[in-house]
């Protein structure tokens, strides 16, 4: 019984260790992608990593055997060699599958390491059994057990470190340490096992070793497996780069290019033609669909819109999704006339009905257009101009398109300046409240006041509410402003009561924003308690759109306020989107006839509408107030139709507190 007698150079041992660690590192790079994937994609990454690791372990084992010197000729049995390869790959897959589970418990990691170490050991012994030679191999069991223990412990150490880098696809020192431990498991198992093995060798073969006579088929197989390992690693890297690039430059929901794709397109492709166009497309009232039907339906609608835009544009240009419900279309060759036609086509396609999950949906779009080189010669300038034009389309009623001009730019700059100043106006006490009387035309007495907000800008003077209220609504600043106004109005009304100047209710306009947080009741109650004002001397004015938006919640809040004693009026009645079938469900004390009907009250149709509104209010036991009354003829008509309470310049314009006191005295007298 002679010792096995395989001779190795230290450089061969170090080289095989380096190759094993490199194969392990390549496999771990692939597995890092599996933790961020799901379904078939995750399984593909796992399979790729297992193939690289398993084939690397197998190839290094047989390369080590073929690079050794033995005192006899050795051939290999192909079936057993292939079986050892399959064992290596299967153990690698099972181990990596367990290691990449979402919850990495210590028990799972230990099992993963034991499977990998056992697979390395099983591959080694099956691979050794594939050797056909003029000798028999005898193993020393204690030493072989040590080899298996080294393989399992080193594998477990490598897998245990996996938790440190499992979600990180780039270079990591922990990934390097893990691959070194797996390299120790492979080479440690191989060389410890061979060192503790003996051969039954016939003495006549002599003691001088000769170069191994390797089976050509096995050598070819090892080469092919090595090439396969490199091909899988390289292919996965290319696929990963392609996937990362797609993730970086495309929107995952619609598959359209995103902002990064937009930058690349403008840098490389857009400019060069004599004239081009940029379209900003924004869906109108898309938020209401998300709020009522859910974000899943909203996402499906965005996908449908993206597909329609893609079909409309075709090969003429490119469609991008910037985020939310915002899209951008770039046409590198486009005249002004073509841009207008294209915008009409876009609006027409978007507003067609959508059938999504059994819901028939309708949505419109607003479009802003900028042209190159007229409105800019770089991406930033063109996008800014198109965005400004989009705001104009939104403000002018939506479902429209606008082409940028310098007047829009001046308006946008003013809007931005006002928004900046509006954020500081409350702290600087720049707001003031003016009051307009509500007059009982039969009794000739003041029966109420409407509080109206004004902004005294330090540079621009009095800013029209029509200009700054929409900005406050959009930015949410209307909420703290209304809080302040509630306290100021309640306190002022209480002062009038104490001074016996007036004893009437004061109404305040409410924004839809005030109903969003569910805290309106608490704010109103606090203002009443602090001022000492009785609740029935406060009236909240809401519009029809506020009443119909999230009607159940709005009605609940208004009912709670009515129970407190606060009055509620429905402002601008007849111009909104309310349903008469729901009017009786809304807790309202007063209907206010919009001034658009009063102004045109000589028209028979407007007169009929006014008459019907008054009849509706009477039948529902509601009071009615006519707004915008300016002439005796209007007063006479309203009185003949049954409306006695009026508001308008005929009886009194909006006045500050300093003027209103004198007005009370004069009109009471």
ABEGO torsion letter per residue (X at the ends): XBBAGBBBBAAAAAAAAAAAAAAAAAAAAAAAAAAABBEAAAAAAAAAAAAAAAAAAAAAAAAAAAABBBABBBBBBAAAAAAAAAAAAAAAAAAAAAAABABBBAAAAAAAAAAAAAAAAAAAAAAAAABBBABBBBBBAAAAAAAAAAAAAAAAAAAAAAAAAAABABBBAAAAAAAAAAAAAAAAAAAAAAAABBBBBBAAAEABBBBBBBBAAAAAAAAAAAAAAAAAAAAAAAAAAAAAAAAAABBAAAGBBBAAAAAAAAAAAABGBABBBBBBBBBBGAAAAAAAAEAAAAAAAAAAAAAAAAAAAEAABBBBBAEEABBBBBBABBBAAAAAAAAAAAAAAAABBBBBGGBBBBBBBBBBBBBOAAAEABAAAAAAAAAAAAAAAAAAGEGBBBBBBAAAAAAAAAAAAAAAAAAAAAAAGABBBBBBBBBBAAAGBBAEBBBBBBBBBAAAEBBBAAAAAAAAAAAGAAAAAAAAAAAAAAAAAAAAAAAGABBBBBBBBBBAAAAAAGAAAAAAAAAAAAAGBBAAABBBBBBAAAAABGAAAAAAAAAAAAAAGBBBBBBGBGABABBAAAAAABBBABBBBBAAAAAAAABAAAAAAAAAAAAAAAAAGBBBBBBGBABAAAAAAAAAAGBABBBEAAAEBBBBAAAAAAAAAAAAX
